[in-house]
Amino acid sequence: MCGFYFSRTDLSHDFSEDNIHHTLDKIKHRGPDASGVTTFRKEDKLIALGHRRLSIIDLNERSNQPFHSERYVLSYNGEIYNHLELRKKHLNEVSFRTTSDTETLICLIERIGLEKSLEELNGMFSFVIYDKLKNILHAARDRAGEKPLYLTSSEGLLALSSDMVTFDDHKSFDNTICQNALMEYLNFGYVPAPKTIYQNSFKIPQSHYLSISLNQFLPQKFSSFEDFCDSEGVVIKRYWNLAHAAKQKKDLSFEDATHLMEDKLEEAIALQQISDVPLGCFLSGGIDSSLITSLMSKVNKSTKTFSIGFEFNEFDESKYAEEIARHLGTQHKTVICSTKETQEIIKSLNSAYTEPFADSSQIPTMMISKIAREDVTVVLTGDCGDELFGGYNRYILASKYLRNFYLLPYPIRRLFVDLAKAVGKKPFEFVFSTLFSKSMSGNAGQRANKAFEKIGAIANEFDYYRSMVTEWQDKDKILAESHPDYDFKDMYENAPLDGFIEKMMYLDFNTYMVDDILCKVDRASMFNSLETRVPFLDKHVIELAFMLPEKFKINKGNSKIILNKILEKYVPRDLIERPKQGFGIPISLWMRTDLKKWVQEILSEEINSLHGFFNQKTVDRYLDEHLEGKLNHEHKLWSLIQFNSWYVKKFQ
């Protein structure tokens, strides 16, 4: 796994090969083992491909990139897990000079074309490949969006990269903040694709490829990704669509479905253990990571596992991970992090994240990545089981209670919320904690507080989903200038599934999973030069998961039914059956105590006036309510803190 960079720049910009080497140094953490640059001059244009390599397969320098064939030059980030199978199927006559998946990819595209190649790839990747013969640039991103792919365009500049930090060296790069994207960031805690935090830079959506004729395309500023794609010389196409799998429901018994899913996961894990460097697995003690570890240790008796613990016991699940590791016989390592260590990480998060990002589980993810990198270069993770198998609280609540919730008319529910506000939230917290403490993840009191804030806004099913995934909204008047909310309603209405819970899972797979979960893991792990692989995102596992009926995943408040059934073959129930804690830390409490001074400073009028985006009266009101313990505004405030922290680092 690596970082890559491509630019097509007017020579009048005085951008040289030396500049590109300097640019690549900014993403050295994504590829510390080798660096390479290839340039071409076409009339008055400089075409450059750069690459930073984290060596995983075929460690020899012969596999360094950019990688050349007679016709193409490739700069590629990721792993093609089935590349040996593709060699046998399509490339028997090729005399390979390496054993790398990089050479497999470039030869496959040369032999069967880009689109057919993408359809057959099983892996995680983003890449740019330059066709020297036709002067066309192709760029592609994997099905699930595990690997990032950014694009920017302005007068005289077209650039694509694994990280937008590489765009900064171009004089014509426009770093103007996109205020619509800022509103979406405040809403969701991340900027949804295809937007980025900048006006003229974009994320290429997962499962898409771009083809750009450099003879026809005129680099300029575009107001939207759609405008860019509609410009002359640009073609964009989706090469894989989850909707197709979602419509192909399988008529299987639960027993047969369980066996089939176990087989697919075993195949995925076997493929994803291909590596020429040390490999391990994250083990949190939850269902997903425990299952991946169990299946991995079946074929790899020396599996190394890693977990992280905390001094603050309420948030420490490491003891459960240790018990499971002992049962499975893995070589386990746990590191207990102090409050001081954790808080130091908080203040430096924006070194790893290209744009504002407000999922606080980025903190333990950064820490466990650093710990694992001391012993291995690759880890398998249990990420994305929630989206595929119904693990989130919003699914559980909808399955168990939402139908009864609607028995009370909306006006009566509003009246209940207003009355509860008048008498105080403590009785509500007590009832919520009593009812849901066994099935909800995380701190019950904090979940109660969040539910209390949102429950009054739920008028229909989509309002329920929206309320569960959003924080700040336009009506909160947090921005000094109003900008429209974006809430995925069009995607919800066009989801190729009938059930409400399945629609939520479909939306989460295409939005939250890509731009929050996978972004969080990629940036945190690659900041520590660690490759993460996600067996749940194997092509065949994804498709089978969406072909199975909802009742095999979640029913009557029980989630991940099929995964639990597989896991009970390997791990005793008493090690697994407990309330899910989640990968959290006590941010809410620290804002009122240890981090209070820093929080007040980063949200001060002095800092906010640097950009002028936030309504200071609104900031002060929510901050005061939180610091005084009246309401828990942890998530709202964390999004502001992370934006200001990012902004100060970026622009001051």
C-alpha positions as CSV (number, residue, x, y, z in Angstrom):
1,M,0.0,0.0,0.0
2,C,1.3,3.4,-0.9
3,G,0.6,6.9,-1.8
4,F,0.6,8.2,-5.4
5,Y,0.4,11.4,-7.2
6,F,-0.4,12.6,-10.8
7,S,-0.3,16.0,-12.3
8,R,-0.7,17.6,-15.7
9,T,0.6,21.1,-15.4
10,D,1.4,23.9,-17.8
11,L,5.2,24.3,-17.9
12,S,4.7,28.1,-17.3
13,H,3.9,27.1,-13.7
14,D,7.6,26.2,-13.2
15,F,6.7,22.8,-11.6
16,S,9.7,20.4,-12.1
17,E,10.6,16.9,-11.2
18,D,12.4,18.2,-8.1
19,N,9.1,19.8,-7.0
20,I,7.4,16.4,-7.4
21,H,9.9,14.6,-5.2
22,H,9.4,17.3,-2.6
23,T,5.6,16.8,-2.9
24,L,6.0,13.1,-2.5
25,D,7.9,13.6,0.8
26,K,4.7,14.9,2.3
27,I,3.1,11.5,2.0
28,K,6.2,9.5,3.0
29,H,4.3,7.9,5.8
30,R,2.0,6.2,3.2
31,G,5.1,4.7,1.6
32,P,8.4,4.9,3.5
33,D,10.2,2.2,1.5
34,A,10.8,3.7,-1.9
35,S,10.0,6.8,-4.0
36,G,9.7,7.2,-7.8
37,V,8.8,9.8,-10.3
38,T,8.2,9.6,-14.1
39,T,7.7,12.7,-16.3
40,F,6.7,13.4,-19.8
41,R,6.7,16.6,-21.7
42,K,3.9,17.0,-24.3
43,E,4.2,20.4,-26.1
44,D,3.9,23.0,-23.3
45,K,2.7,20.5,-20.7
46,L,4.4,18.5,-18.0
47,I,2.8,15.1,-17.2
48,A,4.1,13.6,-14.0
49,L,3.4,10.4,-12.0
50,G,4.9,10.0,-8.6
51,H,4.8,7.2,-6.0
52,R,5.7,6.3,-2.4
53,R,5.9,2.6,-1.7
54,L,5.1,0.6,1.4
55,S,6.6,-2.8,0.3
56,I,4.2,-5.7,0.9
57,I,4.5,-8.1,-2.0
58,D,7.7,-8.7,-3.9
59,L,10.0,-6.5,-1.8
60,N,12.6,-6.2,-4.6
61,E,13.1,-2.7,-6.1
62,R,12.0,-4.2,-9.5
63,S,8.4,-3.8,-8.2
64,N,8.9,-0.1,-7.4
65,Q,6.5,2.4,-9.1
66,P,5.6,4.2,-11.3
67,F,5.5,0.9,-13.1
68,H,6.0,0.8,-16.9
69,S,4.9,-1.4,-19.7
70,E,5.3,-0.6,-23.4
71,R,2.1,1.4,-23.5
72,Y,1.2,2.3,-19.9
73,V,2.6,3.9,-16.8
74,L,0.9,2.9,-13.5
75,S,0.9,4.5,-10.1
76,Y,-1.1,2.3,-7.7
77,N,-2.2,2.2,-4.1
78,G,-3.6,-1.0,-2.5
79,E,-3.6,-4.8,-2.9
80,I,-5.2,-7.0,-5.6
81,Y,-5.8,-10.1,-3.5
82,N,-6.7,-12.4,-6.4
83,H,-3.8,-11.3,-8.7
84,L,-2.3,-14.8,-8.9
85,E,-5.6,-16.2,-10.0
86,L,-5.9,-13.5,-12.6
87,R,-2.4,-14.4,-13.9
88,K,-3.5,-18.0,-14.5
89,K,-6.8,-17.0,-16.0
90,H,-5.8,-14.2,-18.4
91,L,-2.0,-13.9,-18.5
92,N,-0.5,-17.4,-18.9
93,E,1.6,-16.3,-21.9
94,V,3.1,-13.3,-20.1
95,S,6.8,-13.5,-19.0
96,F,6.5,-11.7,-15.7
97,R,9.6,-10.0,-14.3
98,T,8.2,-9.6,-10.8
99,T,5.8,-11.4,-8.5
100,S,3.9,-8.2,-7.6
101,D,0.2,-7.5,-8.1
102,T,1.3,-4.2,-9.6
103,E,2.7,-6.0,-12.7
104,T,-0.4,-8.2,-12.8
105,L,-2.6,-5.0,-12.9
106,I,-0.8,-3.3,-15.7
107,C,-0.6,-6.4,-17.8
108,L,-4.3,-7.2,-17.2
109,I,-5.4,-3.8,-18.3
110,E,-3.1,-4.1,-21.4
111,R,-4.6,-7.5,-22.2
112,I,-8.4,-7.2,-21.5
113,G,-8.9,-3.5,-21.0
114,L,-9.7,-1.2,-18.1
115,E,-13.4,-1.9,-17.5
116,K,-13.1,-5.7,-17.7
117,S,-10.1,-5.7,-15.5
118,L,-11.9,-3.7,-12.8
119,E,-14.9,-6.1,-12.9
120,E,-12.5,-9.0,-12.1
121,L,-10.4,-7.4,-9.4
122,N,-10.9,-8.5,-5.8
123,G,-9.1,-6.1,-3.6
124,M,-8.7,-2.6,-2.3
125,F,-7.1,0.0,-4.6
126,S,-7.0,3.4,-6.2
127,F,-4.7,4.1,-9.1
128,V,-3.9,6.3,-12.0
129,I,-2.6,4.7,-15.3
130,Y,-1.4,6.8,-18.1
131,D,-1.8,5.6,-21.7
132,K,1.2,7.0,-23.6
133,L,-0.2,6.0,-27.0
134,K,-3.5,7.9,-26.7
135,N,-2.5,10.5,-24.1
136,I,-5.3,9.5,-21.9
137,L,-5.3,9.2,-18.1
138,H,-7.4,6.6,-16.4
139,A,-8.1,6.7,-12.7
140,A,-10.1,4.2,-10.6
141,R,-11.2,3.4,-7.0
142,D,-12.2,0.1,-5.5
143,R,-15.7,-1.1,-4.9
144,A,-16.1,-0.2,-1.3
145,G,-13.9,2.9,-1.2
146,E,-11.1,1.5,1.1
147,K,-8.4,3.5,-0.7
148,P,-8.7,7.3,-1.2
149,L,-8.6,9.1,-4.5
150,Y,-8.7,12.9,-4.7
151,L,-8.8,15.2,-7.7
152,T,-8.3,18.9,-8.2
153,S,-8.5,21.1,-11.3
154,S,-7.8,24.8,-11.9
155,E,-6.3,26.9,-14.6
156,G,-3.3,25.0,-16.0
157,L,-3.5,22.2,-13.4
158,L,-5.0,18.7,-13.2
159,A,-3.9,16.6,-10.2
160,L,-5.0,13.3,-8.6
161,S,-3.6,11.9,-5.4
162,S,-3.9,9.6,-2.4
163,D,-3.8,12.7,-0.2
164,M,-4.8,16.4,-0.9
165,V,-1.7,17.6,0.9
166,T,0.2,17.0,-2.3
167,F,-1.9,19.7,-4.0
168,D,-0.6,22.5,-1.8
169,D,2.7,22.9,-3.7
170,H,0.9,24.1,-6.9
171,K,0.6,27.9,-7.1
172,S,-2.8,27.5,-8.9
173,F,-4.3,25.1,-6.3
174,D,-7.5,26.7,-5.0
175,N,-7.8,26.1,-1.2
176,T,-11.0,28.1,-0.8
177,I,-13.3,26.4,1.7
178,C,-16.5,25.0,0.2
179,Q,-19.2,26.2,2.7
180,N,-21.8,23.6,1.4
181,A,-19.2,21.0,2.2
182,L,-18.6,22.6,5.6
183,M,-22.3,22.3,6.4
184,E,-22.3,18.6,5.4
185,Y,-19.2,18.1,7.6
186,L,-21.0,19.6,10.5
187,N,-24.1,17.4,9.8
188,F,-22.3,14.1,9.5
189,G,-18.8,14.5,11.0
190,Y,-17.2,14.0,7.6
191,V,-17.4,15.4,4.1
192,P,-19.4,13.0,1.9
193,A,-18.1,12.2,-1.5
194,P,-17.7,13.6,-4.1
195,K,-17.2,16.9,-2.2
196,T,-14.1,17.8,-0.3
197,I,-13.6,20.7,2.1
198,Y,-12.2,22.7,-0.9
199,Q,-14.4,24.2,-3.6
200,N,-12.5,22.9,-6.6
201,S,-11.3,19.5,-5.3
202,F,-13.3,16.3,-5.2
203,K,-13.3,12.7,-4.1
204,I,-13.8,10.2,-6.9
205,P,-16.6,8.0,-5.7
206,Q,-16.0,4.3,-4.9
207,S,-16.6,1.7,-7.6
208,H,-16.1,4.3,-10.4
209,Y,-13.4,5.0,-12.9
210,L,-12.5,8.2,-14.8
211,S,-11.0,8.5,-18.3
212,I,-9.5,11.9,-19.2
213,S,-8.3,12.7,-22.7
214,L,-5.4,15.1,-22.1
215,N,-5.7,16.2,-25.7
216,Q,-9.2,17.4,-25.1
217,F,-9.5,18.3,-21.5
218,L,-8.9,21.9,-20.5
219,P,-7.9,22.3,-16.8
220,Q,-10.0,25.0,-15.1
221,K,-12.1,25.5,-12.0
222,F,-15.3,23.6,-11.7
223,S,-18.1,24.5,-9.3
224,S,-19.0,20.8,-8.8
225,F,-17.8,17.3,-9.5
226,E,-20.7,16.9,-11.9
227,D,-19.5,19.9,-13.9
228,F,-16.0,18.4,-14.1
229,C,-17.4,15.0,-15.3
230,D,-19.5,16.8,-18.0
231,S,-16.5,18.7,-19.4
232,E,-14.9,17.9,-22.7
233,G,-12.6,14.9,-22.7
234,V,-13.9,13.4,-19.4
235,V,-15.8,10.1,-19.1
236,I,-16.9,8.7,-15.7
237,K,-18.5,5.3,-15.2
238,R,-19.6,3.0,-12.4
239,Y,-18.1,-0.4,-13.0
240,W,-19.9,-2.2,-10.0
241,N,-23.2,-1.5,-8.3
242,L,-24.3,-2.9,-5.0
243,A,-27.9,-2.5,-6.3
244,H,-27.5,-5.6,-8.5
245,A,-26.5,-7.8,-5.6
246,A,-29.3,-6.3,-3.4
247,K,-31.9,-7.3,-5.9
248,Q,-30.7,-10.9,-6.2
249,K,-32.1,-12.3,-2.9
250,K,-31.0,-15.8,-2.2
251,D,-33.6,-18.4,-1.1
252,L,-31.5,-20.2,1.5
253,S,-32.2,-21.8,4.8
254,F,-30.4,-20.1,7.7
255,E,-28.2,-23.1,8.2
256,D,-27.2,-23.1,4.5
257,A,-26.6,-19.4,4.6
258,T,-24.4,-19.7,7.6
259,H,-22.2,-22.3,6.0
260,L,-22.0,-20.3,2.8
261,M,-21.0,-17.1,4.6
262,E,-18.4,-18.9,6.6
263,D,-16.9,-20.3,3.4
264,K,-16.8,-16.9,1.8
265,L,-15.2,-15.3,4.8
266,E,-12.6,-18.1,5.0
267,E,-11.8,-17.6,1.3
268,A,-11.5,-13.9,1.8
269,I,-9.2,-14.2,4.8
270,A,-7.0,-16.8,3.0
271,L,-6.6,-14.3,0.1
272,Q,-5.9,-11.4,2.4
273,Q,-3.1,-13.2,4.2
274,I,-0.9,-13.1,1.1
275,S,2.1,-11.0,2.2
276,D,5.9,-10.9,2.1
277,V,6.0,-9.0,5.4
278,P,4.8,-9.8,8.9
279,L,1.0,-9.8,9.3
280,G,-1.4,-9.6,12.2
281,C,-4.9,-8.8,13.3
282,F,-6.7,-6.2,15.3
283,L,-8.7,-7.9,18.2
284,S,-11.0,-5.6,20.1
285,G,-13.0,-8.4,21.7
286,G,-16.2,-7.7,19.8
287,I,-18.0,-10.0,17.4
288,D,-16.5,-8.8,14.2
289,S,-12.8,-8.8,15.1
290,S,-13.2,-12.0,17.1
291,L,-14.6,-13.8,14.1
292,I,-11.9,-12.5,11.7
293,T,-9.3,-13.6,14.2
294,S,-10.9,-17.0,14.7
295,L,-10.9,-17.8,11.0
296,M,-7.5,-16.4,10.5
297,S,-6.0,-18.5,13.3
298,K,-7.4,-21.6,11.8
299,V,-4.9,-21.4,9.0
300,N,-2.2,-19.4,10.7
301,K,-1.3,-20.8,14.1
302,S,1.1,-18.0,14.8
303,T,-1.4,-15.2,14.3
304,K,-0.3,-12.0,16.1
305,T,-3.2,-10.0,17.6
306,F,-3.3,-6.5,19.0
307,S,-5.6,-4.6,21.3
308,I,-5.5,-1.4,23.2
309,G,-6.7,-0.7,26.7
310,F,-7.2,2.5,28.7
311,E,-6.7,3.6,32.3
312,F,-10.3,4.8,32.4
313,N,-11.9,1.4,32.9
314,E,-15.4,2.2,31.7
315,F,-13.9,2.4,28.1
316,D,-11.5,-0.6,28.4
317,E,-12.5,-3.9,26.7
318,S,-8.9,-5.1,26.4
319,K,-9.5,-7.8,29.1
320,Y,-12.1,-9.4,26.9
321,A,-9.8,-9.4,23.9
322,E,-7.1,-11.0,26.0
323,E,-9.5,-13.8,27.1
324,I,-10.4,-14.5,23.5
325,A,-6.8,-14.4,22.4
326,R,-5.9,-17.0,25.0
327,H,-8.8,-19.2,23.9
328,L,-7.7,-19.0,20.2
329,G,-4.0,-19.3,21.1
330,T,-2.8,-16.1,19.3
331,Q,0.4,-14.2,20.0
332,H,-1.4,-11.3,21.7
333,K,-0.2,-7.8,22.6
334,T,-2.1,-5.3,24.7
335,V,-1.0,-1.8,25.5
336,I,-2.7,0.2,28.2
337,C,-2.7,3.9,27.3
338,S,-2.7,6.6,29.9
339,T,-5.0,9.6,30.0
340,K,-2.1,11.8,29.2
341,E,-1.0,9.8,26.2
342,T,-4.5,9.8,24.8
343,Q,-5.0,13.5,25.3
344,E,-1.7,14.2,23.5
345,I,-2.9,12.3,20.5
346,I,-6.1,14.4,20.4
347,K,-4.2,17.6,19.9
348,S,-2.2,16.2,17.0
349,L,-4.9,14.4,15.0
350,N,-4.8,16.8,12.0
351,S,-1.4,15.6,11.1
352,A,-3.0,12.5,9.8
353,Y,-6.2,13.8,8.3
354,T,-6.4,15.7,5.0
355,E,-9.6,17.5,5.8
356,P,-11.7,18.0,8.9
357,F,-12.9,14.7,10.4
358,A,-15.0,14.4,13.6
359,D,-15.3,10.7,14.5
360,S,-13.5,10.5,17.9
361,S,-12.8,6.8,17.5
362,Q,-10.0,8.0,15.2
363,I,-8.0,8.4,18.5
364,P,-7.9,4.8,19.6
365,T,-7.5,3.8,15.9
366,M,-4.4,6.0,15.7
367,M,-3.0,4.5,18.9
368,I,-3.6,0.8,18.0
369,S,-2.1,1.4,14.5
370,K,1.1,2.7,16.1
371,I,1.3,-0.2,18.5
372,A,0.8,-2.9,15.7
373,R,3.3,-1.3,13.4
374,E,6.0,-2.1,16.0
375,D,5.6,-5.8,15.1
376,V,3.9,-6.1,11.7
377,T,3.4,-4.2,8.5
378,V,-0.1,-5.6,7.6
379,V,-3.2,-6.2,9.8
380,L,-6.6,-7.7,9.1
381,T,-9.5,-5.8,10.8
382,G,-13.1,-6.5,11.7
383,D,-14.3,-3.2,10.2
384,C,-17.6,-2.9,8.3
385,G,-19.4,-5.9,9.8
386,D,-21.9,-3.4,11.2
387,E,-23.0,-2.1,7.8
388,L,-23.3,-5.5,6.2
389,F,-24.9,-7.4,9.1
390,G,-26.9,-4.9,11.1
391,G,-24.7,-3.9,14.0
392,Y,-25.5,-0.3,14.6
393,N,-27.8,0.9,17.4
394,R,-30.1,2.6,14.9
395,Y,-30.8,-0.8,13.3
396,I,-31.5,-2.4,16.7
397,L,-33.8,0.4,17.9
398,A,-35.7,0.4,14.6
399,S,-36.1,-3.4,14.7
400,K,-37.3,-3.6,18.3
401,Y,-39.2,-0.3,19.0
402,L,-39.8,1.9,16.0
403,R,-43.1,0.3,15.0
404,N,-44.5,0.9,18.5
405,F,-43.0,4.4,18.5
406,Y,-45.3,5.4,15.7
407,L,-48.4,4.4,17.7
408,L,-48.0,7.8,19.4
409,P,-48.9,10.6,16.9
410,Y,-46.1,13.0,16.1
411,P,-47.7,16.0,17.9
412,I,-48.0,13.9,21.1
413,R,-44.4,12.8,20.8
414,R,-43.4,16.5,20.4
415,L,-45.4,17.4,23.5
416,F,-43.7,14.6,25.5
417,V,-40.2,15.9,24.5
418,D,-41.2,19.5,25.5
419,L,-42.5,18.3,28.8
420,A,-39.4,16.2,29.4
421,K,-37.2,19.3,28.8
422,A,-39.2,21.2,31.3
423,V,-38.8,18.7,34.1
424,G,-35.3,17.8,33.3
425,K,-33.5,14.9,31.4
426,K,-32.6,12.7,34.4
427,P,-35.8,10.6,34.5
428,F,-35.5,10.1,30.7
429,E,-31.8,9.0,31.2
430,F,-32.9,6.5,33.9
431,V,-35.6,4.9,31.8
432,F,-33.4,4.8,28.6
433,S,-30.5,3.3,30.5
434,T,-32.7,0.7,32.1
435,L,-34.3,-0.4,28.8
436,F,-31.3,-0.3,26.5
437,S,-28.2,-0.9,28.6
438,K,-27.9,-4.5,27.5
439,S,-28.4,-3.9,23.7
440,M,-26.9,-0.5,23.1
441,S,-23.2,0.1,22.6
442,G,-21.3,2.8,24.5
443,N,-22.1,4.8,27.6
444,A,-25.8,4.5,28.4
445,G,-26.1,7.9,29.9
446,Q,-24.5,9.5,26.8
447,R,-26.7,7.5,24.5
448,A,-29.7,8.7,26.5
449,N,-28.7,12.3,26.2
450,K,-28.2,12.0,22.4
451,A,-31.6,10.2,22.0
452,F,-33.3,12.9,24.1
453,E,-32.0,15.6,21.7
454,K,-33.2,13.8,18.6
455,I,-36.4,12.0,19.4
456,G,-38.6,15.1,19.0
457,A,-37.6,15.5,15.3
458,I,-38.8,12.1,14.1
459,A,-41.9,12.4,12.0
460,N,-41.3,9.4,9.6
461,E,-38.9,6.6,8.9
462,F,-36.4,8.8,6.9
463,D,-36.5,11.4,9.7
464,Y,-35.5,8.6,12.1
465,Y,-32.5,7.7,10.0
466,R,-31.6,11.4,9.4
467,S,-31.8,12.1,13.2
468,M,-29.5,9.1,13.9
469,V,-26.7,10.1,11.6
470,T,-26.6,13.9,11.9
471,E,-25.5,16.4,14.4
472,W,-25.5,20.1,13.5
473,Q,-28.1,21.1,11.0
474,D,-28.9,24.3,9.3
475,K,-31.7,25.1,11.7
476,D,-29.2,25.2,14.6
477,K,-27.8,28.4,13.0
478,I,-24.2,27.3,13.7
479,L,-22.9,28.9,10.5
480,A,-22.8,32.6,10.2
481,E,-24.2,32.3,6.7
482,S,-26.9,29.7,6.0
483,H,-26.2,26.8,3.7
484,P,-28.5,24.0,2.7
485,D,-28.5,20.7,4.5
486,Y,-27.7,17.5,2.6
487,D,-29.4,14.4,4.0
488,F,-29.1,11.5,1.5
489,K,-32.9,11.5,1.0
490,D,-32.6,10.9,-2.8
491,M,-30.4,7.9,-2.2
492,Y,-32.8,6.6,0.4
493,E,-35.8,6.9,-1.9
494,N,-33.9,5.2,-4.8
495,A,-32.4,2.4,-2.6
496,P,-33.0,-0.9,-4.4
497,L,-34.4,-2.5,-1.2
498,D,-37.8,-2.7,0.4
499,G,-37.2,-2.9,4.1
500,F,-36.5,0.2,6.1
501,I,-33.6,-1.3,8.0
502,E,-32.1,-2.7,4.8
503,K,-32.4,0.8,3.2
504,M,-30.5,2.2,6.2
505,M,-27.7,-0.4,5.8
506,Y,-27.6,0.4,2.0
507,L,-27.2,4.1,2.8
508,D,-24.6,3.5,5.4
509,F,-22.6,1.2,3.1
510,N,-22.5,4.0,0.5
511,T,-21.9,7.0,2.7
512,Y,-20.9,6.6,6.4
513,M,-18.8,3.4,5.8
514,V,-16.8,5.0,3.0
515,D,-16.2,8.5,4.2
516,D,-16.1,7.9,7.9
517,I,-15.2,4.3,8.9
518,L,-12.8,3.6,6.0
519,C,-11.4,7.1,5.9
520,K,-10.7,6.8,9.7
521,V,-8.9,3.5,9.4
522,D,-6.9,4.3,6.3
523,R,-5.6,7.7,7.5
524,A,-4.8,6.4,11.0
525,S,-3.1,3.3,9.8
526,M,-1.2,4.8,6.9
527,F,0.0,7.7,9.1
528,N,1.9,4.9,10.9
529,S,2.9,3.1,7.7
530,L,0.6,0.2,8.4
531,E,-1.5,-1.6,5.8
532,T,-5.0,-2.6,7.0
533,R,-7.1,-5.2,5.1
534,V,-10.9,-5.7,5.6
535,P,-12.1,-9.2,4.9
536,F,-15.8,-8.2,5.3
537,L,-15.2,-6.0,2.1
538,D,-14.2,-9.0,0.0
539,K,-16.3,-8.7,-3.2
540,H,-18.1,-12.0,-2.6
541,V,-18.8,-11.4,1.0
542,I,-20.4,-8.0,0.3
543,E,-22.6,-9.4,-2.4
544,L,-23.7,-12.4,-0.4
545,A,-24.4,-10.2,2.6
546,F,-26.8,-8.1,0.6
547,M,-28.4,-11.1,-1.0
548,L,-29.4,-12.5,2.4
549,P,-32.8,-11.7,4.0
550,E,-32.8,-9.1,6.8
551,K,-34.0,-11.6,9.3
552,F,-30.6,-13.5,9.0
553,K,-28.9,-10.3,10.1
554,I,-31.1,-8.5,12.6
555,N,-34.4,-9.5,14.2
556,K,-36.3,-8.3,17.3
557,G,-33.4,-6.4,18.6
558,N,-30.8,-9.1,18.0
559,S,-28.1,-8.1,15.6
560,K,-25.4,-9.8,13.5
561,I,-27.4,-13.1,13.9
562,I,-25.5,-15.0,11.2
563,L,-22.0,-13.8,12.4
564,N,-22.9,-14.8,15.9
565,K,-23.8,-18.3,14.7
566,I,-20.5,-18.7,12.9
567,L,-18.5,-17.4,15.8
568,E,-20.1,-19.7,18.4
569,K,-18.1,-22.6,16.7
570,Y,-14.9,-20.9,17.7
571,V,-15.4,-18.8,20.8
572,P,-17.5,-19.7,23.9
573,R,-20.7,-17.6,24.3
574,D,-19.7,-16.3,27.7
575,L,-16.7,-14.5,26.1
576,I,-18.9,-12.7,23.6
577,E,-22.3,-12.2,25.1
578,R,-22.0,-8.8,26.8
579,P,-23.2,-5.2,25.9
580,K,-21.1,-3.8,23.0
581,Q,-18.9,-1.0,24.4
582,G,-17.7,0.6,21.2
583,F,-14.3,2.0,20.5
584,G,-14.7,5.1,22.6
585,I,-13.0,7.4,25.0
586,P,-14.5,9.9,27.5
587,I,-14.3,13.0,25.3
588,S,-17.4,14.5,26.9
589,L,-15.9,14.3,30.4
590,W,-12.5,15.5,29.4
591,M,-14.0,18.6,27.7
592,R,-15.2,19.6,31.1
593,T,-12.0,18.7,33.0
594,D,-8.5,17.9,31.6
595,L,-9.1,19.4,28.2
596,K,-11.3,22.3,29.3
597,K,-8.7,25.1,28.8
598,W,-7.8,23.7,25.3
599,V,-11.4,23.4,24.3
600,Q,-12.2,26.9,25.4
601,E,-9.2,28.2,23.5
602,I,-9.9,26.3,20.2
603,L,-13.5,27.5,20.2
604,S,-12.8,31.0,21.2
605,E,-13.8,34.1,19.3
606,E,-10.2,34.7,18.5
607,I,-9.8,31.4,16.7
608,N,-13.3,31.4,15.1
609,S,-12.7,34.9,13.7
610,L,-9.8,33.6,11.7
611,H,-12.3,32.0,9.3
612,G,-15.6,33.6,10.3
613,F,-17.7,30.6,9.5
614,F,-19.3,29.9,12.9
615,N,-21.9,31.9,14.7
616,Q,-20.0,32.7,17.9
617,K,-23.2,33.1,20.0
618,T,-24.3,29.6,19.0
619,V,-20.8,28.2,19.8
620,D,-20.8,29.9,23.2
621,R,-24.3,28.7,24.1
622,Y,-23.6,25.0,23.3
623,L,-20.2,25.1,24.9
624,D,-21.5,26.7,28.1
625,E,-24.4,24.1,28.4
626,H,-21.8,21.3,28.0
627,L,-19.3,22.7,30.4
628,E,-22.0,23.3,33.0
629,G,-23.2,19.7,32.6
630,K,-26.7,20.8,31.5
631,L,-26.6,18.8,28.2
632,N,-24.1,16.6,26.5
633,H,-23.0,18.3,23.3
634,E,-19.9,16.2,22.8
635,H,-20.5,15.4,19.2
636,K,-21.5,18.8,18.1
637,L,-18.5,20.4,19.8
638,W,-16.1,17.8,18.6
639,S,-16.9,18.7,15.0
640,L,-16.2,22.4,15.7
641,I,-13.0,21.5,17.6
642,Q,-11.7,19.3,14.8
643,F,-12.5,21.9,12.1
644,N,-10.7,24.7,14.0
645,S,-7.8,22.5,14.9
646,W,-7.4,21.6,11.2
647,Y,-7.9,25.1,10.0
648,V,-5.3,26.6,12.3
649,K,-2.7,23.9,11.3
650,K,-3.6,24.4,7.6
651,F,-3.8,28.2,7.3
652,Q,-2.0,29.8,10.2
